[in-house]
């Protein structure tokens, strides 16, 4: 019985964490939506070198940033930027679906454990 209670508390904590992430993401997106420049992706290449994909207006830019300088490596068209943003959103949506499916599986297992405990 203690194990079931511990699992239920764990699920409650995970749900609270997910709700907190969702609420904070919504607020952060509201704050970011008014900006003209948006960082789409950032990848650290070395300790002192980062590649950044930004959207400025309707165009995108691939920028190399180091301690000494920053330079535009490539200008990216509006269509390519929209495609990249859509792919990132699709990945995010798929991850949310996976998390929801896992939570449903855990919930079903808990129900079956609860039913076994009553018998």
N, CA, C and O atoms as CSV, one atom per row, in Angstrom:
chain,resi,resn,atom,element,x,y,z
A,1,UNK,N,N,0.827,-1.188,0.000
A,1,UNK,CA,C,0.000,0.000,0.000
A,1,UNK,C,C,0.874,1.255,0.000
A,1,UNK,O,O,0.528,2.258,-0.625
A,2,UNK,N,N,2.007,1.196,0.704
A,2,UNK,CA,C,2.908,2.351,0.758
A,2,UNK,C,C,3.515,2.622,-0.613
A,2,UNK,O,O,3.753,3.771,-0.983
A,3,UNK,N,N,3.759,1.558,-1.355
A,3,UNK,CA,C,4.330,1.722,-2.692
A,3,UNK,C,C,3.334,2.434,-3.605
A,3,UNK,O,O,3.716,3.308,-4.383
A,4,UNK,N,N,2.064,2.061,-3.510
A,4,UNK,CA,C,1.030,2.697,-4.332
A,4,UNK,C,C,0.934,4.181,-4.001
A,4,UNK,O,O,0.827,5.016,-4.899
A,5,UNK,N,N,0.972,4.509,-2.713
A,5,UNK,CA,C,0.920,5.915,-2.299
A,5,UNK,C,C,2.131,6.672,-2.834
A,5,UNK,O,O,2.007,7.802,-3.307
A,6,UNK,N,N,3.297,6.044,-2.755
A,6,UNK,CA,C,4.514,6.693,-3.236
A,6,UNK,C,C,4.437,6.926,-4.753
A,6,UNK,O,O,4.846,7.980,-5.240
A,7,UNK,N,N,3.924,5.962,-5.483
A,7,UNK,CA,C,3.779,6.110,-6.931
A,7,UNK,C,C,2.782,7.215,-7.254
A,7,UNK,O,O,3.005,7.998,-8.178
A,8,UNK,N,N,1.692,7.288,-6.509
A,8,UNK,CA,C,0.691,8.335,-6.745
A,8,UNK,C,C,1.273,9.719,-6.469
A,8,UNK,O,O,1.003,10.667,-7.207
A,9,UNK,N,N,2.068,9.834,-5.413
A,9,UNK,CA,C,2.714,11.112,-5.112
A,9,UNK,C,C,3.701,11.469,-6.219
A,9,UNK,O,O,3.791,12.629,-6.621
A,10,UNK,N,N,4.432,10.491,-6.706
A,10,UNK,CA,C,5.376,10.721,-7.797
A,10,UNK,C,C,4.657,11.217,-9.049
A,10,UNK,O,O,5.123,12.148,-9.707
A,11,UNK,N,N,3.542,10.610,-9.374
A,11,UNK,CA,C,2.758,11.046,-10.537
A,11,UNK,C,C,2.248,12.465,-10.334
A,11,UNK,O,O,2.265,13.272,-11.264
A,12,UNK,N,N,1.797,12.772,-9.127
A,12,UNK,CA,C,1.319,14.129,-8.839
A,12,UNK,C,C,2.440,15.148,-9.018
A,12,UNK,O,O,2.219,16.225,-9.572
A,13,UNK,N,N,3.631,14.814,-8.555
A,13,UNK,CA,C,4.777,15.725,-8.695
A,13,UNK,C,C,5.127,15.911,-10.168
A,13,UNK,O,O,5.377,17.034,-10.606
A,14,UNK,N,N,5.149,14.829,-10.933
A,14,UNK,CA,C,5.443,14.926,-12.369
A,14,UNK,C,C,4.395,15.790,-13.067
A,14,UNK,O,O,4.736,16.616,-13.914
A,15,UNK,N,N,3.129,15.606,-12.718
A,15,UNK,CA,C,2.060,16.427,-13.314
A,15,UNK,C,C,2.246,17.897,-12.973
A,15,UNK,O,O,2.074,18.758,-13.836
A,16,UNK,N,N,2.592,18.193,-11.732
A,16,UNK,CA,C,2.835,19.585,-11.344
A,16,UNK,C,C,4.009,20.181,-12.112
A,16,UNK,O,O,3.964,21.343,-12.515
A,17,UNK,N,N,5.048,19.397,-12.313
A,17,UNK,CA,C,6.201,19.876,-13.086
A,17,UNK,C,C,5.778,20.174,-14.520
A,17,UNK,O,O,6.144,21.214,-15.068
A,18,UNK,N,N,5.013,19.274,-15.131
A,18,UNK,CA,C,4.560,19.491,-16.507
A,18,UNK,C,C,3.665,20.720,-16.617
A,18,UNK,O,O,3.781,21.488,-17.572
A,19,UNK,N,N,2.779,20.911,-15.652
A,19,UNK,CA,C,1.906,22.091,-15.650
A,19,UNK,C,C,2.734,23.354,-15.513
A,19,UNK,O,O,2.470,24.345,-16.195
A,20,UNK,N,N,3.735,23.331,-14.638
A,20,UNK,CA,C,4.606,24.497,-14.461
A,20,UNK,C,C,5.344,24.825,-15.749
A,20,UNK,O,O,5.424,25.992,-16.133
A,21,UNK,N,N,5.886,23.812,-16.424
A,21,UNK,CA,C,6.573,24.041,-17.699
A,21,UNK,C,C,5.621,24.634,-18.733
A,21,UNK,O,O,5.982,25.559,-19.459
A,22,UNK,N,N,4.412,24.101,-18.795
A,22,UNK,CA,C,3.448,24.571,-19.785
A,22,UNK,C,C,3.079,26.028,-19.526
A,22,UNK,O,O,3.022,26.827,-20.461
A,23,UNK,N,N,2.829,26.381,-18.264
A,23,UNK,CA,C,2.474,27.764,-17.930
A,23,UNK,C,C,3.628,28.716,-18.188
A,23,UNK,O,O,3.431,29.804,-18.730
A,24,UNK,N,N,4.831,28.312,-17.802
A,24,UNK,CA,C,5.981,29.196,-18.018
A,24,UNK,C,C,6.283,29.337,-19.508
A,24,UNK,O,O,6.687,30.410,-19.955
A,25,UNK,N,N,6.095,28.277,-20.276
A,25,UNK,CA,C,6.321,28.346,-21.721
A,25,UNK,C,C,5.340,29.323,-22.367
A,25,UNK,O,O,5.723,30.107,-23.235
A,26,UNK,N,N,4.083,29.277,-21.947
A,26,UNK,CA,C,3.076,30.179,-22.495
A,26,UNK,C,C,3.436,31.627,-22.202
A,26,UNK,O,O,3.348,32.479,-23.086
A,27,UNK,N,N,3.836,31.911,-20.984
A,27,UNK,CA,C,4.202,33.281,-20.618
A,27,UNK,C,C,5.452,33.740,-21.354
A,27,UNK,O,O,5.520,34.882,-21.811
A,28,UNK,N,N,6.432,32.868,-21.471
A,28,UNK,CA,C,7.651,33.234,-22.198
A,28,UNK,C,C,7.360,33.495,-23.671
A,28,UNK,O,O,7.914,34.422,-24.262
A,29,UNK,N,N,6.498,32.686,-24.259
A,29,UNK,CA,C,6.147,32.899,-25.663
A,29,UNK,C,C,5.422,34.220,-25.856
A,29,UNK,O,O,5.642,34.904,-26.856
A,30,UNK,N,N,4.563,34.588,-24.919
A,30,UNK,CA,C,3.874,35.874,-25.007
A,30,UNK,C,C,4.876,37.017,-24.944
A,30,UNK,O,O,4.731,38.012,-25.655
A,31,UNK,N,N,5.885,36.883,-24.102
A,31,UNK,CA,C,6.893,37.926,-23.982
A,31,UNK,C,C,7.738,37.999,-25.252
A,31,UNK,O,O,8.121,39.092,-25.668
A,32,UNK,N,N,8.035,36.868,-25.870
A,32,UNK,CA,C,8.912,36.816,-27.039
A,32,UNK,C,C,8.210,37.179,-28.338
A,32,UNK,O,O,8.857,37.630,-29.283
A,33,UNK,N,N,6.899,36.988,-28.400
A,33,UNK,CA,C,6.198,37.147,-29.673
A,33,UNK,C,C,6.285,38.550,-30.246
A,33,UNK,O,O,6.188,38.714,-31.462
A,34,UNK,N,N,6.462,39.551,-29.427
A,34,UNK,CA,C,6.529,40.909,-29.926
A,34,UNK,C,C,7.895,41.288,-30.461
A,34,UNK,O,O,8.041,42.372,-31.025
A,35,UNK,N,N,8.884,40.455,-30.310
A,35,UNK,CA,C,10.246,40.786,-30.726
A,35,UNK,C,C,10.428,40.645,-32.228
A,35,UNK,O,O,9.836,39.771,-32.863
A,36,UNK,N,N,11.245,41.509,-32.778
A,36,UNK,CA,C,11.539,41.501,-34.205
A,36,UNK,C,C,12.581,40.434,-34.536
A,36,UNK,O,O,12.540,39.828,-35.606
A,37,UNK,N,N,13.510,40.212,-33.614
A,37,UNK,CA,C,14.572,39.225,-33.823
A,37,UNK,C,C,14.318,38.035,-32.903
A,37,UNK,O,O,14.058,38.197,-31.711
A,38,UNK,N,N,14.398,36.845,-33.475
A,38,UNK,CA,C,14.114,35.624,-32.720
A,38,UNK,C,C,15.233,34.616,-32.954
A,38,UNK,O,O,15.582,34.326,-34.098
A,39,UNK,N,N,15.795,34.084,-31.874
A,39,UNK,CA,C,16.805,33.027,-31.985
A,39,UNK,C,C,16.055,31.707,-32.157
A,39,UNK,O,O,15.293,31.291,-31.285
A,40,UNK,N,N,16.284,31.071,-33.279
A,40,UNK,CA,C,15.599,29.811,-33.572
A,40,UNK,C,C,16.391,28.626,-33.048
A,40,UNK,O,O,15.821,27.698,-32.474
A,41,UNK,N,N,17.692,28.653,-33.241
A,41,UNK,CA,C,18.551,27.539,-32.817
A,41,UNK,C,C,19.922,28.080,-32.457
A,41,UNK,O,O,20.407,29.036,-33.062
A,42,UNK,N,N,20.536,27.462,-31.470
A,42,UNK,CA,C,21.886,27.844,-31.047
A,42,UNK,C,C,22.652,26.556,-30.764
A,42,UNK,O,O,22.186,25.690,-30.024
A,43,UNK,N,N,23.839,26.446,-31.367
A,43,UNK,CA,C,24.663,25.254,-31.173
A,43,UNK,C,C,26.093,25.665,-30.863
A,43,UNK,O,O,26.719,26.408,-31.619
A,44,UNK,N,N,26.598,25.174,-29.746
A,44,UNK,CA,C,27.981,25.466,-29.360
A,44,UNK,C,C,28.897,24.499,-30.102
A,44,UNK,O,O,28.775,23.282,-29.965
A,45,UNK,N,N,29.817,25.059,-30.891
A,45,UNK,CA,C,30.746,24.246,-31.673
A,45,UNK,C,C,31.998,23.947,-30.853
A,45,UNK,O,O,32.406,22.792,-30.731
A,46,UNK,N,N,32.593,24.972,-30.304
A,46,UNK,CA,C,33.736,24.833,-29.405
A,46,UNK,C,C,33.475,25.716,-28.193
A,46,UNK,O,O,32.425,26.349,-28.082
A,47,UNK,N,N,34.432,25.748,-27.300
A,47,UNK,CA,C,34.299,26.565,-26.097
A,47,UNK,C,C,34.059,28.035,-26.439
A,47,UNK,O,O,33.314,28.723,-25.741
A,48,UNK,N,N,34.679,28.508,-27.496
A,48,UNK,CA,C,34.604,29.922,-27.856
A,48,UNK,C,C,33.838,30.191,-29.144
A,48,UNK,O,O,33.851,31.319,-29.637
A,49,UNK,N,N,33.176,29.191,-29.698
A,49,UNK,CA,C,32.528,29.366,-30.997
A,49,UNK,C,C,31.113,28.794,-30.977
A,49,UNK,O,O,30.899,27.646,-30.588
A,50,UNK,N,N,30.155,29.611,-31.401
A,50,UNK,CA,C,28.754,29.208,-31.429
A,50,UNK,C,C,28.160,29.548,-32.791
A,50,UNK,O,O,28.459,30.591,-33.373
A,51,UNK,N,N,27.317,28.653,-33.285
A,51,UNK,CA,C,26.569,28.912,-34.514
A,51,UNK,C,C,25.128,29.203,-34.088
A,51,UNK,O,O,24.529,28.444,-33.326
A,52,UNK,N,N,24.581,30.315,-34.592
A,52,UNK,CA,C,23.238,30.734,-34.206
A,52,UNK,C,C,22.398,30.929,-35.466
A,52,UNK,O,O,22.847,31.541,-36.436
A,53,UNK,N,N,21.186,30.405,-35.439
A,53,UNK,CA,C,20.218,30.635,-36.504
A,53,UNK,C,C,19.192,31.614,-35.962
A,53,UNK,O,O,18.488,31.310,-34.999
A,54,UNK,N,N,19.101,32.796,-36.578
A,54,UNK,CA,C,18.144,33.797,-36.112
A,54,UNK,C,C,17.168,34.140,-37.225
A,54,UNK,O,O,17.449,33.972,-38.411
A,55,UNK,N,N,16.019,34.626,-36.796
A,55,UNK,CA,C,15.029,35.146,-37.727
A,55,UNK,C,C,14.896,36.629,-37.426
A,55,UNK,O,O,14.562,37.016,-36.306
A,56,UNK,N,N,15.155,37.448,-38.422
A,56,UNK,CA,C,15.018,38.897,-38.290
A,56,UNK,C,C,13.999,39.329,-39.333
A,56,UNK,O,O,14.276,39.313,-40.532
A,57,UNK,N,N,12.834,39.711,-38.872
A,57,UNK,CA,C,11.762,40.014,-39.817
A,57,UNK,C,C,11.309,38.731,-40.466
A,57,UNK,O,O,10.892,37.798,-39.779
A,58,UNK,N,N,11.383,38.673,-41.776
A,58,UNK,CA,C,10.964,37.465,-42.497
A,58,UNK,C,C,12.140,36.626,-42.968
A,58,UNK,O,O,11.951,35.506,-43.443
A,59,UNK,N,N,13.340,37.150,-42.844
A,59,UNK,CA,C,14.533,36.431,-43.304
A,59,UNK,C,C,15.258,35.778,-42.136
A,59,UNK,O,O,15.056,36.132,-40.975
A,60,UNK,N,N,16.102,34.820,-42.478
A,60,UNK,CA,C,16.906,34.152,-41.476
A,60,UNK,C,C,18.379,34.326,-41.770
A,60,UNK,O,O,18.780,34.574,-42.908
A,61,UNK,N,N,19.172,34.193,-40.732
A,61,UNK,CA,C,20.620,34.333,-40.875
A,61,UNK,C,C,21.303,33.265,-40.039
A,61,UNK,O,O,20.939,33.035,-38.885
A,62,UNK,N,N,22.288,32.622,-40.625
A,62,UNK,CA,C,23.144,31.681,-39.913
A,62,UNK,C,C,24.401,32.457,-39.546
A,62,UNK,O,O,25.134,32.921,-40.419
A,63,UNK,N,N,24.644,32.595,-38.244
A,63,UNK,CA,C,25.716,33.464,-37.759
A,63,UNK,C,C,26.723,32.653,-36.966
A,63,UNK,O,O,26.354,31.807,-36.151
A,64,UNK,N,N,27.997,32.919,-37.212
A,64,UNK,CA,C,29.091,32.329,-36.447
A,64,UNK,C,C,29.534,33.363,-35.419
A,64,UNK,O,O,29.951,34.463,-35.782
A,65,UNK,N,N,29.446,33.017,-34.148
A,65,UNK,CA,C,29.848,33.938,-33.080
A,65,UNK,C,C,31.028,33.349,-32.325
A,65,UNK,O,O,30.993,32.202,-31.882
A,66,UNK,N,N,32.076,34.160,-32.187
A,66,UNK,CA,C,33.230,33.768,-31.386
A,66,UNK,C,C,33.555,34.926,-30.456
A,66,UNK,O,O,32.894,35.964,-30.490
A,67,UNK,N,N,34.566,34.745,-29.632
A,67,UNK,CA,C,34.952,35.809,-28.705
A,67,UNK,C,C,35.377,37.069,-29.441
A,67,UNK,O,O,35.102,38.179,-28.986
A,68,UNK,N,N,36.044,36.903,-30.573
A,68,UNK,CA,C,36.604,38.040,-31.300
A,68,UNK,C,C,35.609,38.727,-32.221
A,68,UNK,O,O,35.606,39.953,-32.332
A,69,UNK,N,N,34.759,37.936,-32.887
A,69,UNK,CA,C,33.883,38.544,-33.886
A,69,UNK,C,C,32.649,37.687,-34.140
A,69,UNK,O,O,32.563,36.532,-33.721
A,70,UNK,N,N,31.705,38.293,-34.836
A,70,UNK,CA,C,30.516,37.595,-35.320
A,70,UNK,C,C,30.403,37.850,-36.809
A,70,UNK,O,O,30.632,38.965,-37.277
A,71,UNK,N,N,30.050,36.813,-37.553
A,71,UNK,CA,C,29.914,36.996,-38.993
A,71,UNK,C,C,28.735,36.191,-39.516
A,71,UNK,O,O,28.441,35.103,-39.020
A,72,UNK,N,N,28.066,36.735,-40.518
A,72,UNK,CA,C,26.950,36.053,-41.157
A,72,UNK,C,C,27.523,35.016,-42.119
A,72,UNK,O,O,28.253,35.355,-43.050
A,73,UNK,N,N,27.186,33.761,-41.883
A,73,UNK,CA,C,27.660,32.687,-42.754
A,73,UNK,C,C,26.754,32.517,-43.967
A,73,UNK,O,O,27.216,32.265,-45.080
A,74,UNK,N,N,25.440,32.662,-43.725
A,74,UNK,CA,C,24.496,32.439,-44.814
A,74,UNK,C,C,23.193,33.165,-44.518
A,74,UNK,O,O,22.740,33.204,-43.374
A,75,UNK,N,N,22.599,33.734,-45.549
A,75,UNK,CA,C,21.260,34.306,-45.435
A,75,UNK,C,C,20.271,33.221,-45.840
A,75,UNK,O,O,20.479,32.517,-46.828
A,76,UNK,N,N,19.203,33.093,-45.077
A,76,UNK,CA,C,18.241,32.016,-45.303
A,76,UNK,C,C,16.904,32.630,-45.707
A,76,UNK,O,O,16.461,33.612,-45.112
A,77,UNK,N,N,16.272,32.055,-46.709
A,77,UNK,CA,C,15.020,32.604,-47.240
A,77,UNK,C,C,13.870,32.427,-46.251
A,77,UNK,O,O,13.944,31.635,-45.311
A,78,UNK,N,N,12.820,33.181,-46.493
A,78,UNK,CA,C,11.630,33.111,-45.642
A,78,UNK,C,C,11.028,31.711,-45.654
A,78,UNK,O,O,10.599,31.213,-44.613
A,79,UNK,N,N,10.993,31.075,-46.817
A,79,UNK,CA,C,10.427,29.729,-46.930
A,79,UNK,C,C,11.211,28.717,-46.097
A,79,UNK,O,O,10.623,27.879,-45.414
A,80,UNK,N,N,12.536,28.799,-46.158
A,80,UNK,CA,C,13.376,27.877,-45.380
A,80,UNK,C,C,13.176,28.096,-43.881
A,80,UNK,O,O,13.100,27.136,-43.114
A,81,UNK,N,N,13.090,29.364,-43.466
A,81,UNK,CA,C,12.885,29.672,-42.046
A,81,UNK,C,C,11.545,29.123,-41.579
A,81,UNK,O,O,11.461,28.519,-40.510
A,82,UNK,N,N,10.494,29.329,-42.372
A,82,UNK,CA,C,9.172,28.814,-42.005
A,82,UNK,C,C,9.186,27.294,-41.900
A,82,UNK,O,O,8.557,26.726,-41.006
A,83,UNK,N,N,9.900,26.630,-42.811
A,83,UNK,CA,C,10.009,25.172,-42.774
A,83,UNK,C,C,10.734,24.709,-41.506
A,83,UNK,O,O,10.306,23.753,-40.859
A,84,UNK,N,N,11.821,25.383,-41.157
A,84,UNK,CA,C,12.578,25.034,-39.947
A,84,UNK,C,C,11.716,25.227,-38.706
A,84,UNK,O,O,11.695,24.371,-37.821
A,85,UNK,N,N,11.003,26.354,-38.639
A,85,UNK,CA,C,10.139,26.612,-37.484
A,85,UNK,C,C,9.028,25.571,-37.386
A,85,UNK,O,O,8.684,25.133,-36.288
A,86,UNK,N,N,8.467,25.172,-38.528
A,86,UNK,CA,C,7.414,24.155,-38.521
A,86,UNK,C,C,7.964,22.815,-38.032
A,86,UNK,O,O,7.315,22.130,-37.242
A,87,UNK,N,N,9.147,22.441,-38.496
A,87,UNK,CA,C,9.755,21.181,-38.062
A,87,UNK,C,C,10.026,21.187,-36.564
A,87,UNK,O,O,9.795,20.189,-35.881
A,88,UNK,N,N,10.518,22.317,-36.052
A,88,UNK,CA,C,10.771,22.414,-34.606
A,88,UNK,C,C,9.467,22.288,-33.822
A,88,UNK,O,O,9.427,21.630,-32.782
A,89,UNK,N,N,8.402,22.918,-34.319
A,89,UNK,CA,C,7.107,22.838,-33.650
A,89,UNK,C,C,6.563,21.416,-33.698
A,89,UNK,O,O,5.982,20.943,-32.722
A,90,UNK,N,N,6.746,20.730,-34.826
A,90,UNK,CA,C,6.304,19.340,-34.945
A,90,UNK,C,C,7.028,18.450,-33.939
A,90,UNK,O,O,6.412,17.591,-33.308
A,91,UNK,N,N,8.326,18.654,-33.792
A,91,UNK,CA,C,9.103,17.878,-32.821
A,91,UNK,C,C,8.582,18.133,-31.415
A,91,UNK,O,O,8.411,17.204,-30.626
A,92,UNK,N,N,8.332,19.394,-31.112
A,92,UNK,CA,C,7.814,19.767,-29.793
A,92,UNK,C,C,6.452,19.110,-29.546
A,92,UNK,O,O,6.201,18.581,-28.463
A,93,UNK,N,N,5.581,19.145,-30.549
A,93,UNK,CA,C,4.260,18.530,-30.418
A,93,UNK,C,C,4.369,17.021,-30.235
A,93,UNK,O,O,3.650,16.444,-29.419
A,94,UNK,N,N,5.258,16.377,-30.985
A,94,UNK,CA,C,5.450,14.929,-30.851
A,94,UNK,C,C,5.961,14.563,-29.463
A,94,UNK,O,O,5.561,13.547,-28.896
A,95,UNK,N,N,6.846,15.393,-28.920
A,95,UNK,CA,C,7.345,15.132,-27.566
A,95,UNK,C,C,6.213,15.249,-26.556
A,95,UNK,O,O,6.130,14.446,-25.627
A,96,UNK,N,N,5.342,16.236,-26.723
A,96,UNK,CA,C,4.210,16.405,-25.815
A,96,UNK,C,C,3.272,15.205,-25.900
A,96,UNK,O,O,2.762,14.739,-24.881
A,97,UNK,N,N,3.048,14.710,-27.101
A,97,UNK,CA,C,2.198,13.532,-27.276
A,97,UNK,C,C,2.832,12.322,-26.603
A,97,UNK,O,O,2.135,11.552,-25.942
A,98,UNK,N,N,4.142,12.139,-26.758
A,98,UNK,CA,C,4.845,11.027,-26.119
A,98,UNK,C,C,4.730,11.097,-24.602
A,98,UNK,O,O,4.495,10.081,-23.947
A,99,UNK,N,N,4.894,12.295,-24.040
A,99,UNK,CA,C,4.784,12.463,-22.585
A,99,UNK,C,C,3.369,12.124,-22.134
A,99,UNK,O,O,3.186,11.428,-21.136
A,100,UNK,N,N,2.372,12.610,-22.860
A,100,UNK,CA,C,0.985,12.304,-22.500
A,100,UNK,C,C,0.710,10.809,-22.574
A,100,UNK,O,O,0.032,10.261,-21.705
A,101,UNK,N,N,1.228,10.145,-23.603
A,101,UNK,CA,C,1.037,8.698,-23.722
A,101,UNK,C,C,1.687,7.950,-22.562
A,101,UNK,O,O,1.107,7.006,-22.025
A,102,UNK,N,N,2.888,8.369,-22.177
A,102,UNK,CA,C,3.566,7.722,-21.047
A,102,UNK,C,C,2.770,7.925,-19.762
A,102,UNK,O,O,2.631,7.000,-18.961
A,103,UNK,N,N,2.243,9.145,-19.564
A,103,UNK,CA,C,1.440,9.407,-18.364
A,103,UNK,C,C,0.182,8.544,-18.346
A,103,UNK,O,O,-0.219,8.052,-17.291
A,104,UNK,N,N,-0.439,8.360,-19.499
A,104,UNK,CA,C,-1.615,7.497,-19.567
A,104,UNK,C,C,-1.253,6.047,-19.254
A,104,UNK,O,O,-2.016,5.349,-18.585
A,105,UNK,N,N,-0.096,5.589,-19.731
A,105,UNK,CA,C,0.352,4.229,-19.422
A,105,UNK,C,C,0.577,4.063,-17.924
A,105,UNK,O,O,0.191,3.051,-17.339
A,106,UNK,N,N,1.200,5.057,-17.311
A,106,UNK,CA,C,1.449,4.999,-15.866
A,106,UNK,C,C,0.125,4.995,-15.117
A,106,UNK,O,O,-0.052,4.252,-14.152
A,107,UNK,N,N,-0.798,5.826,-15.568
A,107,UNK,CA,C,-2.113,5.896,-14.925
A,107,UNK,C,C,-2.823,4.546,-15.016
A,107,UNK,O,O,-3.413,4.090,-14.037
A,108,UNK,N,N,-2.769,3.907,-16.183
A,108,UNK,CA,C,-3.390,2.594,-16.354
A,108,UNK,C,C,-2.737,1.543,-15.458
A,108,UNK,O,O,-3.428,0.707,-14.877
A,109,UNK,N,N,-1.412,1.583,-15.345
A,109,UNK,CA,C,-0.716,0.633,-14.473
A,109,UNK,C,C,-1.114,0.844,-13.024
A,109,UNK,O,O,-1.299,-0.115,-12.276
A,110,UNK,N,N,-1.245,2.112,-12.631
A,110,UNK,CA,C,-1.661,2.405,-11.257
A,110,UNK,C,C,-3.068,1.889,-10.990
A,110,UNK,O,O,-3.343,1.343,-9.921
A,111,UNK,N,N,-3.954,2.061,-11.957
A,111,UNK,CA,C,-5.315,1.550,-11.787
A,111,UNK,C,C,-5.305,0.041,-11.615
A,111,UNK,O,O,-6.014,-0.498,-10.764
A,112,UNK,N,N,-4.495,-0.643,-12.430
A,112,UNK,CA,C,-4.441,-2.104,-12.321
A,112,UNK,C,C,-3.826,-2.529,-10.989
A,112,UNK,O,O,-4.258,-3.520,-10.401
A,113,UNK,N,N,-2.820,-1.791,-10.505
A,113,UNK,CA,C,-2.237,-2.094,-9.196
A,113,UNK,C,C,-3.247,-1.852,-8.087
A,113,UNK,O,O,-3.324,-2.615,-7.123
A,114,UNK,N,N,-4.010,-0.801,-8.230
A,114,UNK,CA,C,-5.015,-0.467,-7.227
A,114,UNK,C,C,-6.086,-1.554,-7.169
A,114,UNK,O,O,-6.528,-1.946,-6.089
A,115,UNK,N,N,-6.499,-2.039,-8.349
A,115,UNK,CA,C,-7.502,-3.101,-8.402
A,115,UNK,C,C,-6.956,-4.394,-7.811
A,115,UNK,O,O,-7.689,-5.111,-7.130
A,116,UNK,N,N,-5.690,-4.707,-8.055
A,116,UNK,CA,C,-5.072,-5.909,-7.474
A,116,UNK,C,C,-4.999,-5.792,-5.960
A,116,UNK,O,O,-5.198,-6.773,-5.242
A,117,UNK,N,N,-4.712,-4.583,-5.476
A,117,UNK,CA,C,-4.594,-4.370,-4.037
A,117,UNK,C,C,-5.916,-4.550,-3.316
A,117,UNK,O,O,-5.940,-4.950,-2.152
A,118,UNK,N,N,-7.022,-4.258,-4.003
A,118,UNK,CA,C,-8.348,-4.409,-3.393
A,118,UNK,C,C,-8.781,-5.862,-3.353
A,118,UNK,O,O,-9.577,-6.246,-2.496
A,119,UNK,N,N,-8.267,-6.682,-4.272
A,119,UNK,CA,C,-8.669,-8.098,-4.337
A,119,UNK,C,C,-7.932,-8.937,-3.380
A,119,UNK,O,O,-8.158,-10.145,-3.317
